[in-house]
Amino acid sequence: MTNPFSERGRITDPARFVGRWRELGAACEQLERRRPLLLYGPSGSGRSSLLTHLAQAAGAVLEIPNLNAFYLDLSLLPDATTTYGLIVRALGGNEPTITVLEQRLAASGRPVLICLDGVESAIAAGWGTELLERLGRLARRSAPGYHGVAGPTGQSLAYDLMVVGAVRGAPPLLSEPFATVRLGPLSFAEARLLLDSYLAEGEQLFSADEVRELMALSAGQPAFLQRAAYHLYETRRRPTYRWRKAYRAELREHPPVDNPLPPAIFETDEDEDEEDSSPPEWQTEEAPLAPRRPRLPPPPDDDLRPLLAAVGPLLVGLVGSQVSNSWPVGVAIGVAGYLSVIIWNKYGHK
């Protein structure tokens, strides 16, 4: 049985992208108005997955069947010139400049969507801010629905361009205004659908209580939800697998870059404490047996006590009369013995 949650990271399969209905609707609304857009959120919030889904589905959602969409990860590119060059070449040009890019947009006769991932990396490298501002300026000059060619020399060029970027953390301050859409935690319904999309048809789904616990351990962030689901799924393969402990250990070993999860997620619950108190599997299987303690002899049988209580005082009295040569002394000793037995039987067991 293969764990379906082993493959993590950016979701590229459209069948596995579910939820984010509010964010997707807000993004498409801005793109329809040709406003440049930034998706932002903490590490693990699914920015790259949503950006990829926009590149794949915007044509259908916006009813633009001939949309030409490009996805670029700026964290893998060295500078703005390389970025311009990739888009220009895809549009049939050669020179990697913003001017040539504008000309190729006008000459293509097709609406273009440019999706830029890893924006924070380009900004940190010193060239991302200018790139965003220039592309945003082109997008705001777009003519939606334009399907012509470049105008004559001296006239402004007409084209149809949409620009959307994904940035980790807070959106940057830009001279060109960008609309923003923040990615927060998933809702229960979205988490339910996301987890179900990874399971094979006919496979047992996670229960509602399991989904709620997974959401609590991941703070509703998709990437951490997948991590927690991986460890929970492992219990189907290994029933003794301590999945909560393993998930927390993974978070400590690979903590999120800028998304510190709530401290309560790292707190060990009582059930986990009970599990941890038991010895590990290797120890229970291979540990040497402890030496046996010698058995103690059983306690004396209590059945002789009534006989001793009945006969003991009489024997003591006879011995006393023999020693003292006086039968009254022996009688006194015997009577005292019987009185002692009576008093002990009455008060000694309380």
C-alpha positions as a Markdown table, in Angstrom:
| # | Residue | x | y | z |
|---|---|---|---|---|
| 1 | Met | 0.0 | 0.0 | 0.0 |
| 2 | Thr | 1.6 | 3.3 | -1.2 |
| 3 | Asn | 1.0 | 6.4 | 0.9 |
| 4 | Pro | -0.8 | 8.8 | -1.5 |
| 5 | Phe | 0.4 | 11.8 | 0.6 |
| 6 | Ser | 4.1 | 11.1 | -0.2 |
| 7 | Glu | 4.0 | 13.6 | -3.1 |
| 8 | Arg | 3.9 | 17.0 | -1.6 |
| 9 | Gly | 4.6 | 20.6 | -2.8 |
| 10 | Arg | 2.9 | 22.5 | -5.6 |
| 11 | Ile | -0.3 | 20.9 | -6.9 |
| 12 | Thr | 0.0 | 20.6 | -10.7 |
| 13 | Asp | -2.8 | 18.0 | -11.3 |
| 14 | Pro | -6.0 | 20.0 | -11.8 |
| 15 | Ala | -8.0 | 17.0 | -10.4 |
| 16 | Arg | -6.4 | 17.4 | -7.1 |
| 17 | Phe | -6.9 | 21.2 | -6.7 |
| 18 | Val | -10.0 | 21.7 | -4.7 |
| 19 | Gly | -11.4 | 24.5 | -2.6 |
| 20 | Arg | -10.1 | 28.0 | -2.4 |
| 21 | Trp | -13.4 | 29.1 | -3.9 |
| 22 | Arg | -13.3 | 32.6 | -2.3 |
| 23 | Glu | -9.7 | 33.3 | -3.2 |
| 24 | Leu | -10.2 | 31.9 | -6.7 |
| 25 | Gly | -13.3 | 34.1 | -7.3 |
| 26 | Ala | -11.6 | 37.2 | -6.0 |
| 27 | Ala | -8.6 | 36.6 | -8.2 |
| 28 | Cys | -10.6 | 36.0 | -11.4 |
| 29 | Glu | -12.6 | 39.1 | -10.7 |
| 30 | Gln | -9.4 | 41.2 | -10.6 |
| 31 | Leu | -8.0 | 39.5 | -13.7 |
| 32 | Glu | -11.3 | 40.1 | -15.6 |
| 33 | Arg | -10.8 | 43.8 | -14.9 |
| 34 | Arg | -7.1 | 43.5 | -16.1 |
| 35 | Arg | -5.8 | 44.7 | -12.7 |
| 36 | Pro | -2.4 | 43.3 | -11.8 |
| 37 | Leu | -2.7 | 41.0 | -8.9 |
| 38 | Leu | -0.6 | 39.6 | -6.0 |
| 39 | Leu | -1.5 | 36.4 | -4.1 |
| 40 | Tyr | 0.1 | 36.4 | -0.7 |
| 41 | Gly | 0.2 | 34.3 | 2.4 |
| 42 | Pro | 2.5 | 32.4 | 4.8 |
| 43 | Ser | 4.6 | 29.4 | 4.0 |
| 44 | Gly | 2.4 | 26.4 | 3.3 |
| 45 | Ser | -0.7 | 28.3 | 2.4 |
| 46 | Gly | -0.9 | 27.0 | -1.1 |
| 47 | Arg | 0.1 | 30.1 | -3.1 |
| 48 | Ser | 2.0 | 28.2 | -5.8 |
| 49 | Ser | -0.9 | 25.7 | -6.2 |
| 50 | Leu | -3.4 | 28.5 | -6.6 |
| 51 | Leu | -1.2 | 30.3 | -9.1 |
| 52 | Thr | -0.7 | 27.1 | -11.1 |
| 53 | His | -4.4 | 26.5 | -11.1 |
| 54 | Leu | -5.0 | 30.0 | -12.4 |
| 55 | Ala | -2.6 | 29.3 | -15.3 |
| 56 | Gln | -4.4 | 26.1 | -16.1 |
| 57 | Ala | -8.1 | 27.2 | -15.6 |
| 58 | Ala | -8.3 | 30.9 | -16.1 |
| 59 | Gly | -9.1 | 30.5 | -19.8 |
| 60 | Ala | -12.2 | 28.4 | -19.0 |
| 61 | Val | -13.2 | 30.5 | -15.9 |
| 62 | Leu | -12.9 | 33.8 | -17.7 |
| 63 | Glu | -14.3 | 32.3 | -20.9 |
| 64 | Ile | -11.2 | 33.1 | -23.0 |
| 65 | Pro | -10.6 | 29.9 | -24.9 |
| 66 | Asn | -7.5 | 31.3 | -26.7 |
| 67 | Leu | -5.8 | 32.5 | -23.6 |
| 68 | Asn | -2.0 | 32.1 | -23.7 |
| 69 | Ala | -0.8 | 31.4 | -20.1 |
| 70 | Phe | 2.8 | 31.3 | -18.8 |
| 71 | Tyr | 4.0 | 30.1 | -15.4 |
| 72 | Leu | 7.4 | 31.3 | -14.3 |
| 73 | Asp | 9.2 | 30.6 | -11.0 |
| 74 | Leu | 11.3 | 33.7 | -10.4 |
| 75 | Ser | 13.2 | 31.9 | -7.6 |
| 76 | Leu | 14.9 | 29.8 | -10.4 |
| 77 | Leu | 15.8 | 32.8 | -12.6 |
| 78 | Pro | 18.8 | 35.0 | -12.3 |
| 79 | Asp | 17.5 | 38.4 | -13.4 |
| 80 | Ala | 14.7 | 40.4 | -15.1 |
| 81 | Thr | 16.3 | 40.1 | -18.6 |
| 82 | Thr | 16.1 | 36.3 | -18.4 |
| 83 | Thr | 12.4 | 36.6 | -17.5 |
| 84 | Tyr | 11.6 | 39.0 | -20.4 |
| 85 | Gly | 13.5 | 36.7 | -22.7 |
| 86 | Leu | 11.5 | 33.6 | -21.8 |
| 87 | Ile | 8.2 | 35.4 | -22.4 |
| 88 | Val | 9.4 | 37.1 | -25.6 |
| 89 | Arg | 10.7 | 33.9 | -27.1 |
| 90 | Ala | 7.4 | 32.1 | -26.3 |
| 91 | Leu | 5.6 | 34.9 | -28.2 |
| 92 | Gly | 7.9 | 34.5 | -31.2 |
| 93 | Gly | 10.5 | 37.3 | -30.5 |
| 94 | Asn | 14.2 | 37.4 | -29.8 |
| 95 | Glu | 15.3 | 40.5 | -27.8 |
| 96 | Pro | 14.8 | 40.2 | -24.1 |
| 97 | Thr | 13.5 | 43.7 | -23.3 |
| 98 | Ile | 10.2 | 45.2 | -22.0 |
| 99 | Thr | 9.8 | 47.1 | -25.3 |
| 100 | Val | 10.0 | 44.1 | -27.4 |
| 101 | Leu | 7.7 | 42.2 | -25.0 |
| 102 | Glu | 5.1 | 44.9 | -25.5 |
| 103 | Gln | 5.4 | 44.6 | -29.3 |
| 104 | Arg | 5.1 | 40.9 | -29.2 |
| 105 | Leu | 2.0 | 41.1 | -27.0 |
| 106 | Ala | 0.4 | 43.4 | -29.6 |
| 107 | Ala | 1.4 | 41.2 | -32.5 |
| 108 | Ser | 0.3 | 37.9 | -31.0 |
| 109 | Gly | -3.4 | 38.7 | -31.3 |
| 110 | Arg | -4.1 | 36.5 | -28.2 |
| 111 | Pro | -4.8 | 37.4 | -24.6 |
| 112 | Val | -1.8 | 36.6 | -22.4 |
| 113 | Leu | -1.7 | 35.6 | -18.7 |
| 114 | Ile | 1.7 | 35.8 | -17.0 |
| 115 | Cys | 1.9 | 34.0 | -13.7 |
| 116 | Leu | 5.0 | 34.8 | -11.6 |
| 117 | Asp | 5.8 | 32.5 | -8.6 |
| 118 | Gly | 8.5 | 33.1 | -6.0 |
| 119 | Val | 8.2 | 36.9 | -6.2 |
| 120 | Glu | 9.9 | 37.3 | -2.8 |
| 121 | Ser | 13.1 | 35.7 | -4.1 |
| 122 | Ala | 13.3 | 38.2 | -7.0 |
| 123 | Ile | 12.6 | 41.1 | -4.7 |
| 124 | Ala | 15.3 | 40.0 | -2.3 |
| 125 | Ala | 17.7 | 39.7 | -5.2 |
| 126 | Gly | 17.1 | 43.3 | -6.1 |
| 127 | Trp | 15.3 | 43.0 | -9.5 |
| 128 | Gly | 11.8 | 41.8 | -8.6 |
| 129 | Thr | 10.3 | 45.1 | -7.7 |
| 130 | Glu | 11.1 | 46.8 | -11.0 |
| 131 | Leu | 9.9 | 43.7 | -12.9 |
| 132 | Leu | 6.5 | 43.7 | -11.2 |
| 133 | Glu | 6.0 | 47.4 | -11.7 |
| 134 | Arg | 6.8 | 47.3 | -15.4 |
| 135 | Leu | 4.6 | 44.3 | -16.0 |
| 136 | Gly | 1.8 | 45.8 | -13.9 |
| 137 | Arg | 2.0 | 49.0 | -15.9 |
| 138 | Leu | 1.6 | 47.0 | -19.2 |
| 139 | Ala | -1.4 | 45.1 | -17.7 |
| 140 | Arg | -3.2 | 48.3 | -16.7 |
| 141 | Arg | -2.9 | 49.5 | -20.3 |
| 142 | Ser | -4.5 | 46.4 | -21.6 |
| 143 | Ala | -7.4 | 46.4 | -24.0 |
| 144 | Pro | -9.6 | 43.4 | -23.0 |
| 145 | Gly | -10.8 | 41.5 | -26.0 |
| 146 | Tyr | -8.2 | 42.9 | -28.4 |
| 147 | His | -7.3 | 40.5 | -31.2 |
| 148 | Gly | -5.4 | 42.6 | -33.7 |
| 149 | Val | -1.8 | 43.4 | -34.5 |
| 150 | Ala | 0.6 | 46.2 | -33.6 |
| 151 | Gly | -0.5 | 49.6 | -34.6 |
| 152 | Pro | 1.4 | 52.0 | -36.9 |
| 153 | Thr | 4.6 | 53.6 | -35.8 |
| 154 | Gly | 3.9 | 56.5 | -33.4 |
| 155 | Gln | 0.6 | 55.1 | -32.1 |
| 156 | Ser | 0.2 | 53.2 | -28.8 |
| 157 | Leu | 0.1 | 49.4 | -29.1 |
| 158 | Ala | -3.0 | 47.5 | -28.2 |
| 159 | Tyr | -2.8 | 44.1 | -26.5 |
| 160 | Asp | -4.6 | 42.0 | -23.8 |
| 161 | Leu | -2.4 | 41.2 | -20.8 |
| 162 | Met | -3.1 | 39.9 | -17.3 |
| 163 | Val | -0.4 | 39.6 | -14.6 |
| 164 | Val | -0.6 | 37.8 | -11.3 |
| 165 | Gly | 2.2 | 37.0 | -8.9 |
| 166 | Ala | 2.6 | 34.9 | -5.7 |
| 167 | Val | 4.6 | 36.2 | -2.8 |
| 168 | Arg | 5.4 | 34.7 | 0.6 |
| 169 | Gly | 4.5 | 36.9 | 3.5 |
| 170 | Ala | 3.2 | 40.4 | 3.2 |
| 171 | Pro | 2.8 | 42.0 | -0.3 |
| 172 | Pro | 5.6 | 44.5 | -1.2 |
| 173 | Leu | 5.2 | 48.2 | -1.5 |
| 174 | Leu | 5.1 | 49.1 | -5.3 |
| 175 | Ser | 4.7 | 52.3 | -7.2 |
| 176 | Glu | 2.3 | 50.6 | -9.5 |
| 177 | Pro | -0.9 | 49.5 | -7.7 |
| 178 | Phe | -1.6 | 45.8 | -7.5 |
| 179 | Ala | -4.8 | 44.2 | -6.2 |
| 180 | Thr | -4.1 | 41.6 | -3.4 |
| 181 | Val | -5.7 | 38.4 | -2.4 |
| 182 | Arg | -4.7 | 36.8 | 0.9 |
| 183 | Leu | -4.7 | 33.0 | 1.4 |
| 184 | Gly | -5.8 | 32.0 | 4.9 |
| 185 | Pro | -6.6 | 28.7 | 6.5 |
| 186 | Leu | -8.8 | 26.2 | 4.6 |
| 187 | Ser | -12.4 | 25.6 | 5.8 |
| 188 | Phe | -13.5 | 22.2 | 7.0 |
| 189 | Ala | -15.2 | 21.5 | 3.6 |
| 190 | Glu | -12.1 | 22.5 | 1.7 |
| 191 | Ala | -9.9 | 20.3 | 3.8 |
| 192 | Arg | -12.3 | 17.4 | 3.5 |
| 193 | Leu | -12.3 | 17.7 | -0.3 |
| 194 | Leu | -8.5 | 18.1 | -0.5 |
| 195 | Leu | -7.9 | 15.0 | 1.6 |
| 196 | Asp | -10.5 | 12.9 | -0.4 |
| 197 | Ser | -8.9 | 13.9 | -3.7 |
| 198 | Tyr | -5.7 | 12.0 | -2.7 |
| 199 | Leu | -7.4 | 8.8 | -1.9 |
| 200 | Ala | -8.2 | 6.1 | -4.5 |
| 201 | Glu | -11.7 | 5.4 | -5.5 |
| 202 | Gly | -13.3 | 3.0 | -3.1 |
| 203 | Glu | -10.7 | 3.7 | -0.4 |
| 204 | Gln | -11.8 | 4.4 | 3.1 |
| 205 | Leu | -12.0 | 8.2 | 3.7 |
| 206 | Phe | -10.9 | 10.0 | 6.8 |
| 207 | Ser | -13.7 | 10.4 | 9.4 |
| 208 | Ala | -15.0 | 13.8 | 10.3 |
| 209 | Asp | -13.1 | 13.6 | 13.7 |
| 210 | Glu | -9.9 | 12.8 | 11.9 |
| 211 | Val | -10.3 | 15.7 | 9.5 |
| 212 | Arg | -10.9 | 18.1 | 12.5 |
| 213 | Glu | -7.8 | 16.8 | 14.2 |
| 214 | Leu | -5.7 | 17.1 | 11.1 |
| 215 | Met | -6.9 | 20.7 | 10.7 |
| 216 | Ala | -6.0 | 21.4 | 14.3 |
| 217 | Leu | -2.5 | 20.0 | 13.9 |
| 218 | Ser | -1.9 | 22.0 | 10.6 |
| 219 | Ala | -3.7 | 25.2 | 11.5 |
| 220 | Gly | -5.7 | 24.7 | 8.3 |
| 221 | Gln | -2.7 | 25.3 | 6.0 |
| 222 | Pro | -2.7 | 23.0 | 3.0 |
| 223 | Ala | 1.0 | 22.0 | 3.0 |
| 224 | Phe | 0.9 | 21.1 | 6.7 |
| 225 | Leu | -2.5 | 19.4 | 6.3 |
| 226 | Gln | -0.8 | 17.1 | 3.7 |
| 227 | Arg | 2.1 | 16.4 | 6.1 |
| 228 | Ala | -0.2 | 15.4 | 8.9 |
| 229 | Ala | -2.4 | 13.3 | 6.6 |
| 230 | Tyr | 0.7 | 11.4 | 5.5 |
| 231 | His | 1.5 | 10.3 | 9.1 |
| 232 | Leu | -2.2 | 9.5 | 9.8 |
| 233 | Tyr | -2.4 | 7.4 | 6.7 |
| 234 | Glu | 0.7 | 5.5 | 7.8 |
| 235 | Thr | -1.4 | 3.9 | 10.6 |
| 236 | Arg | -3.3 | 2.0 | 7.9 |
| 237 | Arg | -0.1 | 0.4 | 7.0 |
| 238 | Arg | 1.4 | 0.1 | 10.5 |
| 239 | Pro | -1.2 | 0.1 | 13.2 |
| 240 | Thr | 1.3 | 0.7 | 16.0 |
| 241 | Tyr | 2.7 | 3.8 | 14.2 |
| 242 | Arg | 2.7 | 6.9 | 16.5 |
| 243 | Trp | 1.6 | 9.4 | 13.9 |
| 244 | Arg | 1.2 | 12.4 | 16.0 |
| 245 | Lys | 4.6 | 12.1 | 17.5 |
| 246 | Ala | 6.1 | 11.5 | 14.0 |
| 247 | Tyr | 4.3 | 14.6 | 12.6 |
| 248 | Arg | 5.6 | 16.9 | 15.4 |
| 249 | Ala | 9.1 | 15.5 | 15.0 |
| 250 | Glu | 9.0 | 16.3 | 11.3 |
| 251 | Leu | 7.8 | 19.9 | 12.0 |
| 252 | Arg | 10.7 | 20.4 | 14.4 |
| 253 | Glu | 13.2 | 19.0 | 11.9 |
| 254 | His | 11.8 | 21.0 | 9.0 |
| 255 | Pro | 10.1 | 24.1 | 10.5 |
| 256 | Pro | 8.2 | 26.5 | 8.2 |
| 257 | Val | 10.2 | 29.4 | 7.0 |
| 258 | Asp | 8.0 | 32.3 | 8.1 |
| 259 | Asn | 4.8 | 30.6 | 9.4 |
| 260 | Pro | 5.3 | 29.7 | 13.0 |
| 261 | Leu | 2.5 | 27.3 | 13.8 |
| 262 | Pro | 0.6 | 27.9 | 17.1 |
| 263 | Pro | 2.5 | 26.5 | 20.1 |
| 264 | Ala | -0.4 | 24.3 | 21.0 |
| 265 | Ile | 0.3 | 22.2 | 17.9 |
| 266 | Phe | 3.6 | 21.0 | 19.5 |
| 267 | Glu | 2.0 | 20.1 | 22.9 |
| 268 | Thr | 1.9 | 16.4 | 23.5 |
| 269 | Asp | -1.6 | 15.1 | 24.4 |
| 270 | Glu | -2.3 | 12.5 | 27.1 |
| 271 | Asp | -2.8 | 9.7 | 24.7 |
| 272 | Glu | 0.6 | 10.3 | 23.2 |
| 273 | Asp | 2.1 | 10.3 | 26.7 |
| 274 | Glu | 0.6 | 6.9 | 27.3 |
| 275 | Glu | 2.0 | 5.6 | 24.1 |
| 276 | Asp | 5.5 | 7.1 | 24.9 |
| 277 | Ser | 5.5 | 5.3 | 28.3 |
| 278 | Ser | 5.5 | 1.9 | 26.6 |
| 279 | Pro | 8.8 | 0.5 | 25.5 |
| 280 | Pro | 9.7 | 0.7 | 21.7 |
| 281 | Glu | 9.0 | -2.3 | 19.5 |
| 282 | Trp | 12.7 | -3.2 | 19.2 |
| 283 | Gln | 13.0 | -3.3 | 23.0 |
| 284 | Thr | 10.0 | -5.5 | 23.6 |
| 285 | Glu | 11.1 | -8.0 | 21.0 |
| 286 | Glu | 14.8 | -8.3 | 21.7 |
| 287 | Ala | 15.4 | -7.2 | 25.4 |
| 288 | Pro | 16.8 | -10.0 | 27.6 |
| 289 | Leu | 14.5 | -11.5 | 30.2 |
| 290 | Ala | 14.9 | -10.2 | 33.8 |
| 291 | Pro | 16.1 | -12.8 | 36.3 |
| 292 | Arg | 13.4 | -14.5 | 38.3 |
| 293 | Arg | 13.0 | -13.7 | 41.9 |
| 294 | Pro | 13.1 | -16.7 | 44.3 |
| 295 | Arg | 9.7 | -17.7 | 45.6 |
| 296 | Leu | 9.0 | -17.1 | 49.3 |
| 297 | Pro | 7.5 | -19.9 | 51.3 |
| 298 | Pro | 3.8 | -19.6 | 51.7 |
| 299 | Pro | 2.5 | -18.1 | 55.0 |
| 300 | Pro | 1.5 | -20.6 | 57.7 |
| 301 | Asp | -1.9 | -22.1 | 57.5 |
| 302 | Asp | -4.5 | -20.1 | 59.5 |
| 303 | Asp | -6.6 | -23.3 | 60.2 |
| 304 | Leu | -4.5 | -24.1 | 63.4 |
| 305 | Arg | -5.2 | -20.8 | 65.1 |
| 306 | Pro | -8.7 | -21.7 | 66.4 |
| 307 | Leu | -7.3 | -24.9 | 67.9 |
| 308 | Leu | -4.5 | -23.1 | 69.6 |
| 309 | Ala | -6.9 | -20.5 | 71.0 |
| 310 | Ala | -9.1 | -23.2 | 72.5 |
| 311 | Val | -6.3 | -25.5 | 73.9 |
| 312 | Gly | -3.5 | -23.0 | 74.5 |
| 313 | Pro | -4.8 | -21.4 | 77.8 |
| 314 | Leu | -5.6 | -24.8 | 79.2 |
| 315 | Leu | -2.1 | -26.2 | 78.6 |
| 316 | Val | -0.6 | -23.0 | 80.0 |
| 317 | Gly | -2.7 | -23.4 | 83.1 |
| 318 | Leu | -1.6 | -27.0 | 83.6 |
| 319 | Val | 2.0 | -26.1 | 83.2 |
| 320 | Gly | 1.6 | -23.2 | 85.7 |
| 321 | Ser | -0.1 | -25.5 | 88.3 |
| 322 | Gln | 2.8 | -28.1 | 88.0 |
| 323 | Val | 5.5 | -25.5 | 88.4 |
| 324 | Ser | 3.8 | -23.7 | 91.4 |
| 325 | Asn | 2.4 | -27.0 | 93.0 |
| 326 | Ser | -0.8 | -25.1 | 93.4 |
| 327 | Trp | -3.9 | -25.8 | 91.4 |
| 328 | Pro | -5.5 | -22.4 | 92.2 |
| 329 | Val | -2.6 | -20.7 | 90.4 |
| 330 | Gly | -3.0 | -22.9 | 87.4 |
| 331 | Val | -6.7 | -22.2 | 87.2 |
| 332 | Ala | -6.0 | -18.4 | 87.5 |
| 333 | Ile | -3.4 | -18.6 | 84.7 |
| 334 | Gly | -5.8 | -20.6 | 82.4 |
| 335 | Val | -8.7 | -18.2 | 83.1 |
| 336 | Ala | -6.5 | -15.2 | 82.3 |
| 337 | Gly | -5.4 | -16.9 | 79.0 |
| 338 | Tyr | -9.1 | -17.5 | 78.0 |
| 339 | Leu | -10.0 | -13.9 | 78.8 |
| 340 | Ser | -7.1 | -12.7 | 76.7 |
| 341 | Val | -8.3 | -14.8 | 73.7 |
| 342 | Ile | -11.9 | -13.5 | 74.1 |
| 343 | Ile | -10.7 | -9.8 | 74.3 |
| 344 | Trp | -8.4 | -10.3 | 71.2 |
| 345 | Asn | -11.2 | -11.9 | 69.2 |
| 346 | Lys | -13.5 | -9.1 | 70.0 |
| 347 | Tyr | -11.2 | -6.0 | 69.5 |
| 348 | Gly | -8.1 | -7.3 | 67.8 |
| 349 | His | -9.4 | -7.4 | 64.2 |
| 350 | Lys | -10.9 | -3.9 | 64.1 |
